[in-house]
Amino acid sequence: MSGYDRVLRGGRVVTSTSVIDADVGIAGERIVAVARALPANGATVLDITGKILLPGGIDPHTHIAYGQRPFSQNIRSETESMAVGGITSGFSFVGRKDPYSQHLPDLIATVEQQSLLDIGFHPIVGRPEQEAELPKLFSDHGVATFKFYPATRAQEIYPEVWGIDDGLFYLALQRIREMGAPASALVHAENWEVHPYLREELIRAGRTDQAAYCESRPRFCEEDGILRTLHFAERLGCPTYVVHVSTAEGARLIGEAARRGVPVIGETCPQYLCFTQDDRFEVIARVNPPLRSRSDNDALWQALARGDIRCMGSDHIPNRTKSMATDNVWTTKVGGYPGSGVILPVLMSEGVHRGRIDLPTVARVASENAARWFGLYPRKGAILPGADADLVVWDPSLEVTYSPEVGHLSSDFSWFTGRTFHGWPSHVFRRGELVVEHNELRAKPGSGRYLRRPLSPAR
């Protein structure tokens, strides 16, 4: 016997540094060999000649624990939509008003009963009693990453969000630093104190359009938020992950800080690579931070190629429907879009196909860098012997016109509806199990696992 259950034969295997022609042998849930001409000897062989083999995507930034439906329903539908686009692992933010130790056991159980993918959590910290329980969440549940909204007026914009003052932010970052790797802070870095005044000016001017929403959150608000976040991260030595960077200035500041030794990493999202404030969508499609300019799109692609921005997230929000929209951007209570399943299509079609980035960059920003930062590497994030067999067979010959149906969305709209992607996943494996084949779901709910992060060596 060969020792393999499955062999993926003849593909171009993408690592974070190179692309090689090789077969991949899988036994159980793990990769056991990456080499040319692996013997089959009774293993199931999938010929992927002419196709590209990528490590399974990791989406560090979703809100699938939110939405119009219970988490027990969201986890099933949203992990399906993530999987068809090539995501095999992810994290969801979770927000509660009371201590998380009361809620995490039920959330974890729901993942292991209903999820198709391997999922972990980033609790949102907004109260002193939540800050005090961070080490216990780490020791009891393997939760190592925590989100912050450093904005005392946050509730005026998002009533369900708990903005914090600088004192609580300081204490939390100090505690996270003391916890050690892979503990880190995730920060929504944006000045929210200016927005209410600009919003009122626009309302008085009679502006109710989607572009007005973008104008109410000017780019300097992100720059200011990132500068303050970097100052705290540098002075306290706390590993910090800046979510959804939307501007050229934000990417530059993060890259410069990382090069001088600040423990910081930045993320951008598909919408900030592909759309601008001049594009017109239903007002339900508003997003925070807002869309920017074409020059920001270009600068963020360059930041991915250069390494100033090192991760891709989606800010995926489920259950968006056109019926939620009004004609007034200020009275429409919901925003965002379901974007996890387009991370790899955007990187491959808009990035690699158009010559903006290369294949190893895709492997880094969609998988390996997140795995390293969030304490999952080398189990996740790379095509290596011993790693989980999280794999995406990418067929560059396919042309797919995107729609909610193609993306298996629970929503009836997407910003990407009507866009043609050059290439699409033909097969998606999660821990060796075939999850998606030719855009059809093959795995069962409950085959995913909770992502528990152990204490690990320094990043």
C-alpha positions in Angstrom: 0.0 0.0 0.0 1.1 3.6 -0.7 0.1 4.9 2.7 -2.2 7.5 1.0 -6.0 7.6 1.0 -6.0 10.2 -1.8 -3.5 11.6 -4.3 -4.0 14.9 -6.1 -1.9 14.4 -9.2 -0.3 16.7 -11.7 -1.1 20.1 -10.3 0.9 23.3 -9.8 1.4 23.4 -6.1 1.5 26.9 -4.6 3.6 27.7 -1.5 4.3 31.1 0.1 7.6 31.3 -1.8 7.3 29.3 -5.0 5.1 27.3 -7.4 6.2 23.6 -8.1 4.9 20.8 -10.2 4.1 18.0 -7.7 1.6 15.5 -6.5 0.1 15.7 -3.0 -0.6 12.6 -0.9 -3.3 12.7 1.8 -3.8 10.2 4.6 -6.8 10.7 6.8 -6.9 14.4 7.6 -3.3 15.3 6.9 -0.9 15.9 4.0 1.8 13.3 4.1 3.8 13.9 1.0 4.4 16.6 -1.6 6.6 15.1 -4.4 6.6 14.2 -8.1 5.1 10.9 -9.3 3.6 9.6 -6.0 2.6 6.0 -6.2 -1.2 5.5 -6.0 -1.3 1.8 -5.0 -5.0 1.8 -4.3 -5.5 5.4 -3.3 -8.2 7.5 -4.8 -6.5 9.6 -7.5 -7.7 13.0 -8.7 -6.0 14.2 -11.8 -5.6 18.0 -11.5 -3.3 18.5 -14.5 -3.5 22.0 -15.8 -5.0 23.2 -12.5 -3.5 25.1 -9.5 -3.4 23.8 -6.0 -3.7 26.4 -3.3 -3.7 26.1 0.5 -7.3 26.5 1.8 -8.3 30.0 2.4 -8.5 31.4 6.0 -10.9 34.3 6.5 -10.0 36.0 9.8 -12.9 38.5 9.6 -16.5 37.5 9.5 -19.7 38.3 11.4 -21.5 35.0 11.0 -22.3 35.0 14.7 -24.5 38.1 13.9 -27.4 38.4 11.5 -31.2 38.3 11.2 -31.2 34.6 12.1 -29.8 32.5 15.0 -26.2 31.5 14.9 -27.2 27.9 14.6 -28.7 28.7 11.2 -26.1 31.2 10.1 -23.2 28.8 10.7 -24.7 26.3 8.3 -25.5 28.6 5.4 -22.5 31.0 5.7 -19.9 28.2 6.0 -21.4 26.8 2.8 -21.0 30.1 0.9 -17.5 30.4 2.3 -16.5 26.9 1.2 -17.6 27.2 -2.5 -15.2 30.1 -2.8 -12.3 28.2 -1.4 -12.3 29.2 2.3 -11.7 26.2 4.6 -11.2 28.0 8.0 -12.4 31.2 9.5 -13.2 33.3 12.5 -16.3 35.2 13.6 -16.5 38.2 15.8 -19.0 37.7 18.7 -20.5 40.4 20.8 -22.1 40.1 24.2 -22.8 42.5 27.0 -21.9 40.1 29.8 -18.9 37.9 30.3 -18.0 35.6 27.4 -17.3 32.6 29.6 -21.1 32.3 29.9 -21.6 32.0 26.1 -18.6 30.4 24.5 -19.4 26.8 25.4 -22.7 27.1 23.5 -21.1 28.8 20.5 -18.4 26.2 20.4 -21.0 23.4 20.5 -22.9 25.0 17.7 -19.8 25.1 15.5 -19.1 21.4 16.1 -22.8 20.5 15.4 -23.5 22.6 12.4 -20.4 24.0 10.7 -19.0 22.8 7.4 -15.6 24.6 8.1 -13.2 24.9 11.0 -14.2 28.1 12.9 -12.9 30.1 15.8 -14.0 33.3 17.6 -12.8 36.8 18.3 -14.8 38.2 21.2 -15.5 42.0 21.2 -14.3 43.6 24.4 -16.3 46.5 25.6 -16.6 46.3 29.4 -14.1 46.1 32.3 -15.4 42.6 33.4 -14.8 41.3 29.8 -11.2 42.7 29.8 -10.6 40.9 33.2 -11.6 37.5 31.8 -9.3 37.4 28.8 -6.7 35.0 30.4 -9.6 32.6 31.4 -11.0 32.6 27.9 -7.5 31.7 26.6 -6.9 28.9 29.2 -10.5 27.4 29.2 -11.5 27.8 25.5 -8.3 28.5 23.5 -9.6 32.0 22.6 -6.5 34.2 21.9 -7.7 37.1 19.9 -10.0 40.0 20.9 -11.6 42.9 19.0 -11.7 46.5 20.1 -13.6 49.6 19.0 -11.5 52.5 20.5 -14.4 55.0 20.1 -16.5 56.3 23.0 -19.3 57.4 20.6 -19.5 54.0 18.9 -23.0 53.3 20.2 -24.3 56.3 18.3 -23.4 54.6 15.1 -23.8 50.9 16.0 -26.0 50.4 19.1 -24.8 46.8 19.4 -21.1 47.8 19.4 -19.4 48.6 22.7 -16.8 51.4 22.1 -14.2 51.7 24.8 -12.1 54.6 26.2 -8.4 54.8 26.1 -8.0 53.5 29.6 -9.7 50.2 29.0 -7.9 49.9 25.7 -4.6 50.4 27.5 -5.4 47.8 30.2 -6.6 45.2 27.6 -3.5 45.6 25.4 -1.3 45.3 28.4 -3.0 42.1 29.4 -2.9 40.6 25.9 0.8 41.3 25.7 1.3 39.4 29.0 -0.7 36.4 27.8 2.0 35.7 25.1 1.6 34.4 21.5 -0.7 33.9 19.8 -2.7 36.4 21.8 -3.4 39.6 19.9 -5.7 42.6 19.6 -7.8 43.2 16.6 -8.7 46.9 16.2 -11.2 48.8 14.2 -9.0 51.8 13.6 -11.1 54.7 12.7 -12.0 58.1 14.3 -15.7 57.8 15.0 -15.9 61.1 16.9 -16.0 63.2 13.6 -18.6 61.2 11.8 -21.7 62.4 13.7 -21.0 66.0 12.8 -20.3 65.3 9.1 -23.4 63.1 9.0 -25.6 66.0 10.3 -24.1 68.4 7.8 -25.0 66.1 4.9 -28.5 65.5 6.3 -29.1 69.2 6.4 -27.9 69.5 2.8 -30.6 67.0 1.8 -28.1 64.2 1.0 -29.5 60.7 1.4 -27.5 58.8 -1.3 -25.0 56.1 -0.8 -22.1 58.4 -1.7 -23.0 60.7 1.2 -22.3 57.8 3.5 -18.7 57.6 2.1 -18.3 61.3 2.5 -19.4 61.2 6.2 -16.3 59.0 7.0 -13.4 60.8 5.2 -10.1 59.1 4.7 -8.3 61.1 7.4 -10.5 59.4 10.0 -8.9 56.0 9.2 -5.4 57.5 9.1 -6.0 59.1 12.6 -7.4 55.8 14.0 -4.4 53.8 12.6 -1.9 56.3 14.0 -3.4 56.0 17.5 -3.6 52.2 17.3 0.1 52.0 16.2 1.1 54.3 19.1 -0.6 52.0 21.6 0.8 48.9 20.0 4.4 50.3 19.9 4.4 51.7 23.4 2.9 48.5 25.0 4.5 45.9 22.7 1.1 44.3 22.1 0.6 42.3 18.9 -2.1 44.2 17.0 -4.1 43.3 13.9 -5.7 46.2 12.0 -8.9 45.1 10.3 -10.3 46.2 6.9 -7.7 48.9 5.8 -9.3 50.9 3.0 -6.8 53.7 2.2 -3.3 54.1 0.7 -2.3 56.0 3.8 -3.4 53.3 6.2 -1.4 50.6 4.3 1.7 52.8 4.2 1.5 53.6 7.9 1.2 49.9 8.9 4.0 48.8 6.6 6.3 51.5 7.9 5.5 50.6 11.5 6.1 46.9 10.9 9.5 47.6 9.3 10.6 49.5 12.4 9.6 46.6 14.6 6.1 47.4 15.8 4.2 44.1 16.3 1.5 45.0 13.8 -0.2 43.4 10.8 -2.8 44.8 8.4 -5.8 43.4 6.6 -7.8 44.6 3.6 -11.0 43.2 2.0 -12.3 42.5 -1.5 -14.5 45.6 -1.6 -11.6 47.9 -1.0 -9.7 46.3 -3.9 -12.5 46.4 -6.5 -14.9 49.2 -5.9 -14.9 53.0 -5.3 -17.1 55.7 -3.8 -18.2 56.6 -7.3 -19.7 53.2 -7.9 -23.5 53.1 -7.2 -25.1 50.3 -5.2 -28.3 49.9 -3.2 -27.9 51.8 0.0 -28.0 48.5 1.8 -24.4 48.0 0.5 -22.9 50.7 2.7 -19.9 49.5 4.5 -17.7 50.8 7.3 -15.0 52.0 6.5 -16.6 53.2 3.3 -15.4 52.8 -0.2 -12.6 55.1 -1.3 -11.0 56.0 -4.7 -9.5 54.1 -7.6 -6.0 55.2 -6.5 -6.7 53.6 -3.1 -7.7 50.3 -4.9 -4.4 50.4 -6.8 -2.4 51.3 -3.7 -3.9 48.4 -1.7 -3.0 45.9 -4.5 0.6 47.3 -4.4 0.6 46.9 -0.6 -0.4 43.3 -0.9 2.4 42.7 -3.4 4.9 44.6 -1.3 3.9 43.0 2.1 2.6 46.2 3.8 -0.8 44.6 4.0 -0.3 40.9 4.8 -3.8 39.4 5.2 -7.2 39.3 3.4 -10.5 39.2 5.3 -14.0 39.7 4.1 -16.0 41.5 6.8 -18.7 39.0 5.8 -22.2 39.9 7.1 -24.9 37.4 6.5 -28.6 37.6 5.6 -28.6 40.8 3.7 -31.7 41.2 1.5 -32.8 44.0 -0.8 -36.0 44.4 1.2 -33.9 45.9 4.0 -33.0 48.9 2.0 -34.7 52.2 1.9 -34.2 55.2 -0.4 -32.3 56.9 2.4 -28.9 55.8 3.4 -29.3 57.2 6.9 -32.5 55.3 7.7 -31.3 52.0 6.2 -30.4 50.2 9.4 -28.2 47.5 7.9 -25.1 47.4 5.7 -22.3 45.2 4.6 -22.4 42.2 2.3 -21.5 38.5 2.3 -18.0 38.5 0.9 -16.0 35.6 2.3 -16.6 33.4 -0.7 -15.0 36.0 -3.1 -11.7 36.4 -1.4 -9.9 33.8 -3.5 -11.8 34.7 -6.7 -10.8 38.3 -6.3 -7.2 37.6 -5.6 -6.9 35.1 -8.4 -9.0 36.8 -11.1 -8.4 40.5 -10.3 -4.9 40.0 -8.9 -3.0 37.1 -10.5 -4.9 37.1 -13.8 -4.4 40.8 -14.3 -0.7 40.7 -13.2 -1.1 42.7 -10.0 0.2 39.9 -7.7 1.7 36.5 -8.1 0.6 33.1 -6.9 2.9 32.9 -3.8 1.4 36.2 -2.7 -2.1 34.6 -2.8 -0.8 31.8 -0.6 0.6 34.2 1.9 -2.2 36.8 2.2 -5.2 34.3 1.9 -3.8 31.6 4.1 -0.3 31.4 5.6 0.0 34.8 7.2 -3.3 34.5 9.0 -2.4 31.0 10.1 0.9 32.2 11.6 -0.6 35.3 13.2 -3.6 33.5 14.8 -1.8 30.5 16.1 -2.8 27.9 13.6 0.5 27.4 11.7 1.8 24.8 10.6 -1.5 22.9 11.1 -3.2 25.4 8.8 -2.0 27.7 6.1 0.5 25.7 4.0 0.8 22.7 1.7 3.3 20.8 3.8 3.7 17.2 5.1 2.0 17.1 8.5 -0.4 20.0 7.8 -4.2 19.6 7.6 -5.2 18.7 4.1 -7.0 22.0 3.5 -6.7 22.4 -0.2 -8.3 24.3 -3.1 -8.1 23.0 -6.7 -8.3 26.1 -8.8 -9.3 25.7 -12.4 -8.0 28.7 -14.4 -9.9 27.7 -17.5 -13.3 28.4 -15.9 -15.1 31.7 -16.4 -17.8 32.2 -13.8 -20.3 35.1 -13.8 -21.0 35.7 -10.1 -24.5 35.7 -8.5 -26.0 34.9 -5.1 -26.9 31.5 -6.6 -23.4 30.8 -7.8 -22.0 31.9 -4.4 -24.6 29.8 -2.4 -25.5 33.0 -0.5 -28.2 33.4 2.1 -28.5 36.9 0.8 -30.3 38.0 -2.4 -27.6 40.4 -3.5 -23.8 40.8 -3.7 -21.7 43.7 -4.9 -20.0 41.2 -7.2 -23.3 40.1 -9.0 -22.6 40.2 -12.7 -18.8 40.2 -12.5 -17.0 37.5 -14.4 -14.2 35.8 -12.5 -11.4 34.2 -14.5 -11.0 30.9 -12.8 -12.9 29.2 -10.0 -12.5 26.3 -7.5 -13.3 22.9 -8.9 -12.7 21.0 -5.7 -12.3 22.1 -2.1 -10.9 19.8 0.7 -11.1 20.5 4.4 -8.9 18.2 6.5 -8.9 15.7 3.6 -12.6 15.6 3.2 -14.1 16.7 -0.1 -16.4 19.7 0.9 -17.2 21.1 -2.6 -17.0 19.6 -6.0 -17.8 21.7 -9.1 -19.7 24.2 -7.0 -21.8 21.5 -5.3 -21.7 20.8 -1.6 -20.4 17.4 -0.6 -19.8 17.6 3.1 -22.3 17.4 5.9 -23.1 20.1 8.6 -21.1 19.3 11.7 -18.0 18.1 9.9 -16.2 21.3 10.8 -14.4 21.9 14.1 -13.8 24.6 16.6 -10.4 26.3 16.2 -8.8 26.2 19.7 -5.5 28.1 19.8 -2.9 26.7 22.2 -0.1 28.8 23.6 2.7 28.7 21.0 6.2 29.9 20.4 6.7 33.5 19.3 5.3 34.4 15.9 
